[in-house]
Amino acid sequence: MAKTIYKICPQDLWREAEARGRFDGAPVDIADGFIHFSTADQVRETAAKHFAGQSGLLLIAIDEARLPASLKYETSRGGALFPHLYGPLDLAAVIWARPLPLGADGLHEFPDLTA
């Protein structure tokens, strides 16, 4: 069974990627030399740590099986293994892109990630 990984991205940046047909990464990705992704178990913590209080975001679901061998799982926050893509994201690997709104409590409201 294919694994789904996730990218949190400002909507404007993602719309630019859609127009180009590929996503080269957010500024932090470009600075680090790879595109940061999270697993379903990691993405809520990623949102809280790196995107707290930010609106205008999208949650992008990616089919890991459609990614090249340049996807590596590497030790990051708290010793956990996070998916990192060394190269651009081909939009053919994207399953969906959905809004990631802020709730009344100031936390992001996630869609169901089990479907």
N, C-alpha and C positions, 0 to 999 in steps of 0.2 A: 504494500500500500504506500502510495506517495505521501511524503511529509509536506505539510504546508508551513512556510516560515513567513515572517511579517516584517514590513518596513513602515515606520511612521514618517510621514513626509508632509511638509507644507503644501497645501493645495496648489498654489501658484507654481511652485517648483515642479510638481508632478504634471501639471498641464503643459509646461514647457517640454518635459520629457516625452509626453504623448505626441506632441507636435514633431519632435525629432525622431521618434520611434525607438528611443532607448533612454535609459536613465543612467547618467554618469555619476550620480551621487549628490548628496547635500554637501555644503561646505565642509562639515566635519569629516565626511567620508573621503572627500578629495584630499584633505589635510592628512588623514591617517593612511591613505593609500589603498583603501578597500571600502566596500559598501557594508555598513552595519545592518544586520538583521537580528531578529529575535524569534525564538520559538513561541508557541502558544503559551507555555508556562512562564516565559520571561517577559512578554510584551507589555503587560500591565505595569510591571516594575520599571521597565524602560520608559514608559510614558510618564510615570510619576517622577523618575529621576532626571530625565533629560528634556521633558516637554511640559512640566508642571505649569498650569495656568494658561497654556497656549491654545488659542482657537485657530480655526482655519486649517485644521490638519486632516489628512486622510490616512486610513489604515489600508495598506496594500498587502494582499495575500498572494504569495508566490509559490508555485509548484516546484519544490526542490528538485524533482526528477528532470525538469526541463532546463536546469542550470548546468553550465559547463563544469569541468573538473576543477576550475579555479575557485569553487566554493569550498571553503575550509572551516572546520569547527575548531575554534581556538579558545584557550583559557582567557577569561576576562573577569568581569565583576564577581567577586566572591569565589573565584576559582571555577565558576560554571563555564561550560563550553558554549560559545556563541557562534552562529553562522556568519562568516565574512566572505564576501565575493570580491575577488581580485580581478576587476575588470567591469565593464558596463553591464547593466541588467538589460537583457533583451526583453522587450515588453511581451513577447510571445509566452513568456513564463508566468505572466500575471494572470491570476484566477479572477480577482476582483479588486476594486478600489472603492472603499466606502468612507463616508464622513466619520470623523472621530470627535464628536462634539463634547463640550464641557457640560457636566451636569450642574444642578443647583448647588451641589456640595463642592464644586470646583475641581472634581475629578473627571477624567475622561470616561465617557460611556461607550463601552465596547460592544460590538455585535457578537452574536453567538459564534465562538471559534471552534465548536465541536462539529458543526455541519460541514 
